């Protein structure tokens, strides 16, 4: 069985939903999306890593470059 690929738009919408879930669990959000919690966890982790990388890259710019 092949792994289906999901668009970046779908993943970003899933991340937004997870980040704005209120008192619902990630498991509930994943179930609503018909995805596994581990997939949602991975998307959230990758998104955080990308944000951290962007933040760390911006701190290395000179004042003029900023």
C-alpha positions as CSV (number, residue, x, y, z in Angstrom):
1,X,0.0,0.0,0.0
2,X,1.4,3.4,-1.0
3,X,1.6,6.4,1.2
4,X,-0.6,9.2,-0.1
5,X,1.0,12.6,-0.4
6,X,-0.8,15.6,0.9
7,X,-0.6,19.1,-0.4
8,X,1.3,21.8,1.5
9,X,-2.1,23.6,1.7
10,X,-3.7,20.6,3.4
11,X,-0.9,20.3,5.8
12,X,-0.9,24.0,6.7
13,X,-4.7,23.9,7.3
14,X,-4.2,20.9,9.5
15,X,-1.4,22.7,11.4
16,X,-3.6,25.7,11.9
17,X,-6.5,23.5,13.1
18,X,-4.2,21.8,15.5
19,X,-2.7,25.0,16.9
20,X,-6.2,26.5,17.3
21,X,-7.9,23.4,18.7
22,X,-8.9,24.8,22.1
23,X,-9.3,22.1,24.6
24,X,-9.5,19.3,22.1
25,X,-6.7,16.8,21.9
26,X,-4.4,16.3,18.9
27,X,-5.8,12.8,18.6
28,X,-9.3,14.4,18.1
29,X,-8.0,16.8,15.5
30,X,-6.3,14.0,13.6
31,X,-9.5,11.9,13.7
32,X,-11.4,14.9,12.4
33,X,-8.9,15.1,9.5
34,X,-9.1,11.4,9.0
35,X,-5.3,11.2,9.6
36,X,-3.2,9.5,12.2
37,X,-2.0,11.4,15.2
38,X,1.6,10.5,14.3
39,X,1.2,12.2,10.9
40,X,-0.2,15.3,12.5
41,X,2.7,15.2,15.1
42,X,5.2,15.0,12.3
43,X,3.7,17.9,10.4
44,X,3.7,20.0,13.5
45,X,7.3,19.1,14.4
46,X,8.5,19.9,10.8
47,X,6.6,23.2,10.9
48,X,8.2,24.2,14.2
49,X,11.7,23.2,12.9
50,X,11.2,25.4,9.8
51,X,10.1,28.3,12.0
52,X,13.1,27.8,14.3
53,X,15.4,27.7,11.3
54,X,14.0,30.9,9.8
55,X,14.3,32.6,13.2
56,X,17.9,31.4,13.6
57,X,18.8,32.5,10.1
58,X,17.4,36.0,10.6
59,X,19.5,36.5,13.8
60,X,22.6,36.0,11.7
61,X,21.9,38.8,9.2
62,X,23.7,42.0,9.6
63,X,21.8,45.2,10.5
64,X,22.1,46.3,6.9
65,X,20.7,43.1,5.5
66,X,17.7,43.2,7.9
